[in-house]
């Protein structure tokens, strides 16, 4: 029998079978996986699986094979920095929920998420939440974010998650797609999902007043069906988006605005730091690439170099 993984707890999985029924599944023995991926979690939400019935009365199944994984996205395992953790599989769109205040999302975090999405060939969009909390100084930051990321080729949506009137464009964008939702704890991810799927009632928590940081509300990744068609994969809030398996020579390939000028660099192995005839640095001077994105690129490059 075949099914789709809707939820992963690390040891048990919620699987929807071809008839639309939900079954509790687990792995028993050696699991057959087409790709050679070494990760802390062999099965991810969004995986298509084959399974056998284990206990009809208890409605439990044994998952024996993963099939049809056309893509996946990983980050550094939260428990072991040397291992991968598959966030989700078979994704059409990656949606990063951010906030400028209460709490503040750093552009470094945004850029790490975006380049990971680029590396796994998953289109990404940015949602800036909590527009109702913005003061004048924050509105200036919002305009700059829109300039930076629009120049890089990304869509930026400004919303107030608890005001459904601001969500029309997002709802249209998600129709008939499987979309990964990610972001820091406290940015309003659960509130947004509750608005997009009325009655689902995902628990929400406010931002901690003394630290300005959100508290984790989602413990495990879980998929939900959208009323108009499509699916959302809700993921636990993340403090940092750790990169894994990135080579410094290929990093600029994952910045779309850099990718279009790389062929004009004098040297094929240009790292865009001190090399003469660098088209990327010239594009920064010409304001075709934002200085903020270039600074972020250099910081990420240095973090990769520290591994050597």
C-alpha positions in Angstrom: 0.0 0.0 0.0 1.0 3.6 -0.6 0.6 6.8 1.4 1.8 10.3 2.2 3.6 11.3 5.4 1.7 14.1 7.2 3.5 14.2 10.5 6.8 13.0 11.9 7.6 12.7 15.6 10.9 11.0 15.1 9.7 7.5 15.9 6.1 7.5 14.7 4.6 8.9 11.5 1.1 9.9 10.5 0.5 8.5 7.1 -2.5 9.2 4.8 -3.3 6.2 2.6 -4.7 6.3 -0.9 -8.2 6.2 0.3 -7.7 9.3 2.5 -7.5 7.4 5.8 -4.9 8.3 8.4 -2.7 5.5 9.8 0.0 5.5 12.5 3.3 4.2 11.0 6.7 3.3 12.1 9.9 1.9 10.7 10.8 -1.7 11.4 14.1 -3.2 10.2 16.0 -1.8 7.2 14.3 0.9 5.3 14.7 1.1 1.5 15.6 4.7 0.4 16.4 5.5 -3.2 18.7 8.4 -2.4 21.9 8.0 -0.4 21.1 10.6 2.2 22.7 10.4 5.6 20.4 12.2 8.0 19.1 12.0 11.6 15.6 11.3 10.2 15.3 8.9 7.3 11.6 9.8 6.7 10.3 13.3 6.4 6.9 15.0 6.2 6.0 15.1 2.5 7.5 11.7 1.7 5.6 9.2 -0.4 5.9 5.8 1.2 5.0 2.2 0.8 3.8 0.3 3.8 2.3 -2.9 5.2 -0.5 -3.2 7.7 0.9 -4.1 11.1 -2.2 -4.2 13.3 -5.6 -3.7 11.6 -7.4 -3.1 14.9 -4.9 -0.5 16.1 -4.7 1.0 12.6 -0.9 0.8 12.6 1.4 0.2 9.7 5.1 -0.5 9.0 6.8 1.7 6.5 9.2 -0.2 4.3 10.1 2.1 1.4 10.3 5.8 0.4 9.5 6.6 -3.2 9.2 9.5 -5.5 11.2 12.1 -3.5 11.7 14.7 -6.2 13.4 17.1 -3.8 14.0 17.8 -0.1 15.6 20.5 2.1 18.0 20.0 4.9 19.6 22.0 7.7 22.2 21.1 10.4 20.7 18.7 12.9 19.7 20.6 16.1 21.3 17.8 18.1 24.5 17.2 16.1 26.1 19.9 14.0 27.9 17.3 11.9 24.7 15.6 10.8 21.9 16.6 8.4 18.3 16.9 9.4 15.7 16.7 6.5 13.2 19.4 7.2 10.7 18.2 4.6 10.4 16.5 1.1 8.6 17.1 -2.2 8.2 20.8 -1.7 6.9 23.3 -4.4 7.5 26.5 -2.4 9.4 27.6 0.7 7.8 30.4 2.7 9.9 32.2 5.3 7.9 34.2 7.9 9.9 37.1 9.4 9.2 40.1 11.6 11.0 43.4 11.9 10.0 43.8 15.6 8.9 41.5 18.4 11.1 39.6 17.6 13.5 40.9 15.0 14.6 38.6 12.2 18.1 39.2 11.0 18.9 39.5 7.3 21.7 36.9 7.9 19.1 34.4 8.9 16.9 35.3 5.9 19.9 34.9 3.5 20.8 31.5 4.9 17.3 30.2 4.4 17.1 31.6 0.9 20.4 30.2 -0.2 19.5 26.8 1.2 16.3 26.9 -0.8 18.3 27.9 -3.9 20.7 25.0 -3.4 17.8 22.5 -3.3 16.0 24.2 -6.2 13.0 25.3 -4.2 11.5 28.7 -5.0 11.3 30.9 -1.9 9.2 33.9 -0.8 9.5 36.2 2.2 6.5 37.2 4.4 7.0 40.1 6.8 4.5 39.7 9.6 3.3 42.0 12.4 2.7 45.1 10.2 0.4 46.4 12.9 3.4 46.7 15.3 5.7 48.7 13.1 6.8 52.2 14.1 8.3 54.7 11.8 11.8 53.4 12.1 10.6 49.9 11.4 8.8 51.0 8.3 12.1 52.3 6.9 13.6 48.9 7.5 10.6 47.2 5.7 11.2 49.4 2.6 14.8 48.6 2.6 14.1 44.8 2.9 11.7 45.1 -0.1 14.4 46.8 -2.1 17.1 44.3 -1.2 15.1 41.2 -1.8 13.1 42.4 -4.8 16.5 43.3 -6.4 17.6 39.7 -5.7 14.5 38.3 -7.4 12.4 37.4 -4.4 8.7 38.2 -3.7 8.2 40.0 -0.4 4.7 40.1 1.2 3.9 42.4 4.2 1.0 41.1 6.3 -0.6 41.1 9.7 -1.4 37.5 10.4 -4.4 38.1 12.6 -6.0 40.3 10.0 -7.3 38.1 7.2 -7.8 41.1 4.9 -4.0 41.3 4.5 -3.6 37.7 3.4 -5.4 37.6 0.0 -2.2 37.6 -2.1 -0.6 34.9 0.1 -3.7 32.7 -0.2 -3.6 33.0 -3.9 0.1 32.2 -4.1 -0.3 29.0 -2.1 -3.1 27.4 -4.1 -2.3 23.9 -5.3 1.2 24.0 -4.0 3.0 22.1 -1.1 4.6 24.9 0.8 7.1 24.7 3.6 6.5 27.3 6.4 9.6 28.3 8.4 10.8 31.1 10.6 11.9 32.0 14.1 9.7 31.1 17.0 7.4 34.0 17.8 7.1 35.5 14.3 3.5 34.5 14.0 3.7 31.3 11.9 1.0 29.5 13.9 -1.3 32.5 13.8 -0.9 32.8 10.0 -1.7 29.1 9.5 -4.7 29.4 11.8 -6.0 32.2 9.5 -5.3 30.3 6.3 -7.0 27.1 7.6 -10.0 28.1 9.7 -10.7 25.8 12.6 -7.3 24.1 12.7 -6.4 25.8 16.0 -2.6 25.4 16.1 -1.4 26.6 19.5 0.3 30.0 19.6 2.5 31.6 22.2 3.5 35.2 22.7 7.0 36.5 22.5 8.9 36.4 25.8 8.9 39.9 27.2 12.2 39.8 28.9 14.2 38.3 26.1 12.4 39.4 23.0 12.6 35.9 21.7 9.7 33.6 20.8 8.9 30.3 22.5 8.7 27.1 20.5 5.1 26.0 19.9 5.5 23.5 17.1 7.5 20.4 18.3 7.3 18.3 15.1 6.9 19.0 11.4 3.3 18.5 10.3 1.3 18.9 7.0 -2.1 20.4 6.7 -4.5 20.7 3.7 -5.5 24.1 2.5 -9.2 24.8 1.9 -8.6 26.0 -1.7 -6.2 23.2 -2.6 -2.6 22.7 -1.7 -0.8 21.9 1.5 1.2 23.6 4.2 4.1 21.9 6.0 4.5 23.6 9.4 7.9 23.2 10.9 9.3 23.9 14.4 10.5 27.5 15.0 14.3 27.7 14.5 16.8 30.0 16.2 19.5 29.5 13.6 19.5 28.1 10.2 22.7 26.1 10.1 24.2 25.3 6.7 25.7 22.0 5.8 27.6 20.6 2.7 28.2 24.0 1.1 31.5 24.6 -0.7 32.9 28.1 -0.6 33.6 28.0 -4.4 29.9 27.4 -5.2 28.3 29.8 -2.6 27.8 32.7 -5.0 25.8 30.4 -7.3 23.0 30.4 -4.7 22.7 34.2 -4.7 20.5 34.8 -7.8 21.6 38.4 -8.3 25.3 37.3 -8.3 24.6 34.3 -10.5 23.7 36.5 -13.5 27.1 38.3 -13.5 29.4 35.4 -12.5 30.4 34.7 -16.2 31.9 38.2 -16.4 34.4 37.6 -13.6 38.0 37.5 -14.8 38.8 34.3 -13.0 36.5 31.2 -13.1 37.4 30.4 -9.4 36.7 34.0 -8.2 35.5 34.2 -4.6 34.5 37.9 -5.1 36.7 39.1 -2.2 40.1 40.4 -3.4 40.3 39.1 -7.0 40.9 41.6 -9.8 38.3 41.9 -12.5 35.5 40.7 -10.2 32.0 41.3 -11.8 30.2 40.8 -8.5 32.2 43.5 -6.7 31.6 45.8 -9.7 27.9 45.1 -9.5 27.9 46.1 -5.9 29.6 49.4 -6.8 27.0 49.9 -9.5 24.2 49.1 -7.0 22.9 46.2 -9.1 23.7 44.0 -6.1 22.8 45.4 -2.7 25.7 46.0 -0.3 23.8 44.2 2.5 23.5 41.0 0.5 27.2 41.2 -0.4 28.2 41.7 3.2 26.0 38.7 4.1 27.7 36.6 1.4 31.1 37.4 2.8 30.0 36.5 6.3 28.6 33.2 5.2 31.8 32.5 3.1 33.9 33.1 6.2 31.8 30.7 8.2 32.4 28.0 5.6 36.1 28.7 5.6 36.3 28.2 9.3 35.6 24.5 8.8 38.9 24.0 6.9 
